[in-house]
Amino acid sequence: MDSDTCIRFTIHDAGGNGLCCTDGIGSYRLWYDGFLVRSNYKFDSTESMWMGCPSCEPGPGERQIRVYINPDRYPAEISWNLMNGNGDTLSKGKTFGDTLCVPATGCLRF
């Protein structure tokens, strides 16, 4: 994939309750460039995420953050996760980081 490619993943649920709860327990996993970058089952009617972008333009209700890792001599030992307050993974990666658009409200855990 071209290094300038910017992809926005959006999932919609017409029922407004994600993939969980009263009608069975489902989930999704989103892989990008060999890494699991998002997995979730709890969301309202829609959820979006930017991937592979040198930067992202935050949409309504989002903010932009940048994860930058300056590794030591053992970069293969480095990995990171960004989770919301419910423990759902928003993004994860290796070594160097990424620029992400995340929800503007709520807690984030790095």
N, C-alpha and C positions, 0 to 999 in steps of 0.2 A: 504494500500500500504506500502511496506517495506520502512523504513526510509533511506535506502541506495540507493533507486531507483533514477536514474537520467534520465530525459526524455527531449528529444529535439523535439519541435513542429516546423514543417516547412510547410508553405503553398506556393503553386506554382500557377502562373497565366501565361499561355502560351501567352496571349495577351499583357503582359507586363505593364498593367495599374491597377493592383489590382482588387478590386471588385466594383470600382466606375466609375462614369463619363459617357461616351458616350453610354454605353450599359445598363444603369440602375444603380440604387444605391443599392449595396449590402454591407454586412459587415460580420464579424465573431466575435465571443466571445469565449474566451478560459478560462475555469474554471479548477482550480487545487486545490484539497484538500478543496473544498467548497468555494473558493475565485475566483472572476473574476480577472485573472492575465493579460489578454491582450484582447483588442478589437481594431479593426482597419478596415479600408476599403481602405486607401491610401497606396499602396506599389507598387514597380515595379514588376518584374517577380517572386520574391521569398522573403520570410521573415521567420526568425527563432527565436526561443526563448527556452532557457533551463529552466526547472522547477524541483524542488525537489532535486536539487544537493547540496551537502555540499560545493562544489565549481564548477566552470565551466571553461573549457579551451576555451578561446576566439578564434573564428575562424578568417579568414581574414576579416579585416575591423571592428573588434569588440574589446572591452576592457572589463575587469572584474571590477565590483564594488561590494562592500559589504555594505549593509544597516544593521546597528546594532542599535537596540533601547534598552536602559536600562530603563525600565518603572518604574513609581512611584508605589504607593500602589493601583492604579486604572488602571491596564493594559487593562481592557475591553474598556476604553475610547480612546485607542490609535489606530490609523490607519495611513497608509501612501500610497502615490501615487508617481510614477515616470513617468514623461511624457517627450516626445520629444518637440522640438521647435514648432511643428504643433499642439500641444495639444493632441496628441494621447497617450493613456496610454500604457507604456511599461511594467509596473508591479505595483502591489499594494499588500498590506498585512496588517497584524495586528501585534501588540505588538513587536515581536522580530526582524524581518527583514529577509534578504535573501542574497545570493550571486548571482549576475546576470551578464550575458554577454549582453552588450548593444552596439549599433553602436559607432564606434570610432570617428566619426565626428558629428557635430551638437550640439545643446544645449540640456541640460537636465534640467528638473524642478522637484525638490523634494518637 
